[in-house]
């Protein structure tokens, strides 16, 4: 459920903000237009927002500035600690995409950036099924994450990374659970969502899903 990466993220928490601002050449393309991507997700959010994979709280801060009621979920103690230092007025809880504390208010929007790939495809389906039951009709899921149009496109990106001697990026693309648009389309269709995909940079796609039926 993504918690197998906690040690990695506890270690990365101290330099994460430097990475996303383009200071790591291997990940520069992954984080092109990082602030714009976060702002896009925030603009499409409404009401009470449940955010998964808060990280150091960068999206959370933008949601908060927009005046939305935000509940954050983050499994990494290191990331959670930094986010809480930045955002003292936001509720940030220990949890992950599937196993998280009950929120006792209706949720209008579920958001996440750069995190859903920590779940296997089977776990992604479990999560979307849970969100289908959590959201009312018209409720939204707004994710931005690395996704590939096809499995072949993913393998090409891995090879390209190796050719550029970006070995950490290539290892990342092979180790974590980056999926394809057709897989996600099927999952969202199955649980009553209409979904659209918009490419935001060479790696990241905006995933917009709206609950249509129970």
C-alpha positions in Angstrom: 0.0 0.0 0.0 3.0 2.3 -0.6 4.4 2.0 2.9 7.2 -0.2 1.6 8.8 3.1 0.4 8.6 4.8 3.8 12.3 4.4 4.5 13.1 6.0 1.1 10.8 8.9 1.7 11.9 9.5 5.3 15.5 9.9 3.9 14.3 12.0 0.9 12.2 14.3 3.1 15.2 16.5 3.9 16.0 17.2 0.2 12.6 16.7 -1.5 11.9 20.4 -1.9 15.2 20.9 -3.6 14.5 18.0 -6.0 11.1 19.3 -7.1 12.5 22.7 -7.9 14.9 21.3 -10.5 18.1 20.9 -8.6 18.5 17.2 -9.5 19.3 16.8 -13.3 17.9 13.2 -13.4 14.5 14.3 -12.2 14.3 17.7 -13.9 11.9 16.6 -16.6 9.7 14.8 -14.0 9.2 18.1 -12.2 8.9 20.5 -15.1 6.1 23.0 -14.3 5.9 21.6 -10.7 4.2 24.7 -9.3 1.8 25.0 -12.2 0.8 21.3 -11.8 0.0 21.8 -8.1 -1.9 24.9 -8.9 -3.9 23.1 -11.6 -4.9 20.4 -9.2 -5.9 23.0 -6.6 -8.0 25.0 -9.0 -10.0 21.9 -10.0 -10.7 21.1 -6.3 -13.7 22.2 -4.3 -15.3 21.9 -0.9 -13.7 19.6 1.7 -10.6 18.0 0.3 -8.9 14.8 1.2 -5.3 14.7 0.1 -3.2 11.5 -0.1 0.6 11.6 -0.1 0.9 15.1 1.4 4.7 14.8 1.3 6.2 18.1 2.6 2.9 19.9 2.1 3.4 21.8 -1.1 0.0 21.1 -2.6 -1.6 21.3 0.8 -0.4 24.8 1.2 -2.0 25.9 -2.1 -5.3 24.2 -1.2 -5.2 26.0 2.1 -4.5 29.4 0.5 -7.5 28.8 -1.7 -9.6 28.5 1.4 -10.5 24.9 1.1 -11.0 22.6 4.1 -8.1 20.1 3.8 -7.4 16.8 5.5 -4.0 15.4 4.7 -2.9 11.8 4.7 0.8 10.9 4.7 2.5 7.6 5.6 6.1 8.8 5.9 6.9 10.2 9.4 9.7 12.3 7.9 7.5 13.9 5.3 4.7 14.3 7.8 6.9 16.1 10.3 8.1 18.7 7.7 4.5 19.3 6.5 3.3 19.8 10.0 6.0 22.4 10.6 4.9 24.3 7.5 1.2 24.0 8.0 0.3 24.2 11.7 -3.4 24.8 11.0 -3.9 21.7 8.8 -4.9 18.2 10.0 -2.3 15.8 8.7 -2.8 12.2 9.7 -0.8 9.0 9.5 -2.2 6.8 6.7 -2.0 5.8 3.1 -4.2 5.6 0.0 -6.1 2.5 1.3 -5.7 2.5 5.1 -6.4 5.9 6.6 -8.4 7.3 9.5 -12.1 8.0 9.1 -13.0 11.6 8.2 -16.3 12.5 9.9 -17.4 15.1 7.3 -18.5 14.6 3.6 -15.6 14.7 1.2 -16.0 16.6 -2.1 -12.6 16.2 -3.7 -9.8 13.6 -3.4 -6.4 14.8 -4.6 -2.9 13.6 -4.9 0.3 14.6 -6.8 3.3 12.4 -7.5 2.2 9.6 -5.3 -0.5 7.2 -6.7 2.3 5.2 -8.5 3.3 3.8 -5.0 0.3 1.4 -5.3 0.3 -1.7 -7.5 -2.5 -1.9 -10.1 -4.4 -4.2 -7.8 -4.1 -1.7 -4.9 -5.0 1.2 -7.2 -8.3 -0.6 -7.9 -8.9 -1.2 -4.2 -8.3 2.5 -3.5 -10.6 3.7 -6.3 -13.4 1.4 -5.2 -13.1 2.8 -1.7 -13.2 6.4 -3.0 -16.3 5.5 -5.1 -18.1 4.6 -1.8 -16.7 7.7 -0.1 -17.7 10.3 -2.6 -21.2 11.5 -3.4 -22.4 11.9 -7.0 -20.5 14.7 -8.6 -17.5 14.2 -6.2 -14.1 14.4 -7.9 -10.8 12.7 -7.9 -8.0 15.0 -9.1 -4.6 13.3 -9.4 -1.4 14.3 -11.1 1.1 11.5 -11.5 3.6 9.8 -13.8 1.5 7.6 -16.1 2.3 6.1 -19.6 0.0 5.8 -22.6 1.2 2.2 -23.1 3.6 -0.3 -21.6 5.8 0.2 -24.6 6.1 3.9 -23.9 7.1 3.1 -20.4 9.9 0.8 -21.6 11.1 3.4 -24.0 11.3 6.0 -21.3 13.3 3.5 -19.1 15.7 2.9 -22.0 16.0 6.6 -22.7 16.9 7.2 -19.1 19.6 4.5 -19.2 21.0 6.0 -22.4 21.3 9.4 -20.7 23.1 7.7 -17.7 20.1 8.6 -15.5 20.4 5.3 -13.6 18.5 6.4 -10.5 15.6 7.5 -12.6 15.6 4.3 -14.6 15.7 2.3 -11.4 12.8 4.3 -10.0 10.7 3.7 -13.1 11.4 -0.1 -12.8 11.0 -0.4 -9.0 7.8 1.5 -8.4 4.3 0.8 -9.9 3.9 3.2 -12.7 0.9 2.2 -14.7 -0.8 3.0 -18.1 -3.8 5.1 -19.1 -5.8 2.1 -20.3 -5.4 0.3 -16.9 -6.6 3.4 -15.1 -9.4 4.0 -17.5 -10.7 0.5 -16.9 -10.6 1.0 -13.1 -12.4 4.3 -13.1 -15.0 3.0 -15.5 -15.6 0.0 -13.3 -16.4 2.1 -10.2 -18.7 4.7 -11.7 -16.4 7.5 -12.7 -16.0 9.4 -16.0 -12.3 10.2 -16.4 -10.1 12.4 -18.5 -6.3 12.4 -18.9 -4.3 15.5 -19.9 -0.5 15.4 -20.4 1.2 18.1 -18.3 4.9 17.4 -18.9 7.0 14.5 -20.3 6.1 12.3 -17.4 3.1 13.6 -15.5 -0.6 13.4 -16.5 -3.6 15.1 -14.9 -6.2 12.5 -14.0 -9.7 14.1 -13.6 -12.5 11.7 -12.5 -16.0 12.5 -11.5 -18.4 10.2 -9.7 -21.5 9.6 -11.9 -23.3 6.8 -10.1 -23.3 4.7 -6.9 
